[in-house]
Amino acid sequence: MKIRRAVIPVAGKGTRFLPATKQVPKEMIPIINLPMIHYVVEEAILSGIEQVIFVTSSGKNAIEDYFDRNFDLEDFLIKNGKIKELEMIQQIGKMVEVTSVRQKEQLGLGHAVLCAKDIVGNEPFAVILGDEIVRGPNPVIKQLINVSQQYNNANVIGVMEVDPLETYKYGVVKGEFVDKNNKTMRMTDMVEKPLPAVAPSNLATPGRYIFRPEIFDALKVIPKGVGGEYQLTDAINLLARESEVYAHVFEGQRFDTGNIEGYLNATVEFALMNKDSEEMMRKIIKEKVEKYKIK
């Protein structure tokens, strides 16, 4: 079955980026000249997604506005002969169908996904976290859709290898590989932020999922978990006990732009990967290395 919709939770307060996020949504902070959320939505579109559902909170209107048309700005650009810029912002306004739903209380990722139930309806869908960017020739969600279709439209979680000492930062999966390349496993358990000594593996999810609508039934019955919130991990475990859930080791370079270090890393990497800014960034890095005598 074709997957048409992607749920993107963006209701978090972005406290790691204060004071910038006092008025500006974290997801709208730019990496070079595009906000973080642009890259996430672009991945969805390149994966065949037709509708994006933002799960928002108070003060997040700028995200939805970004993907809308701005006729005042378009008129200004036309009058000033800025045709290149005009075409660029018009294209953003036509990228994808966008809708949103409010998460009125911050009750966890599981609750955020459940908020989108009425819009998603009774069909499979994708979930993409709004501050996790993965770059590569094959979009991650497209990779997961292919795996889902291969295994009878199953639930699929995107995972990556992490430093075994850093499992406490992620949801970590357990299971047995079902393919000869050891890329796809039948998942039996998922543990939220386990300490390295008890982690079932070093395969962790950075926030890419394909779900059948039955995930909503699981989200309705799970109790509050870690941090007093409704954890998506708990609902996934419930699914794994009742039906098939697969974890797939995706291809691509992941950037955690939800923290300062990851954001800075992404900014430098993206500038070096872009032919229009590569030379400029190399020059800046060289000058700073010499100025501050960095070894």
Secondary structure, 3 states (H helix, E strand, C coil): CCCCEEEEECCCCCHHHCCHHHCCCHHHCEECCEEHHHHHHHHHHHCCCCEEEEEECCCCHHHHHHCCCCHHHHHHHHHCCCHHHHHHHHHHHCCCEEEEEECCCCCCHHHHHHCCHHHHCCCCEEEECCCEEEECCCCHHHHHHHHHHHCCCCEEEEEEECCHHHHHHCEEEEEEECCCCCCEEEEEEEEECCCHHHCCCCEEECCEEEECCHHHHHHHHCCCCHHHCCCHHHHHHHHHHHCCEEEEECCCEEEECCCHHHHHHHHHHHHHHCCCCHHHHHHHHHHHHHHCCCC
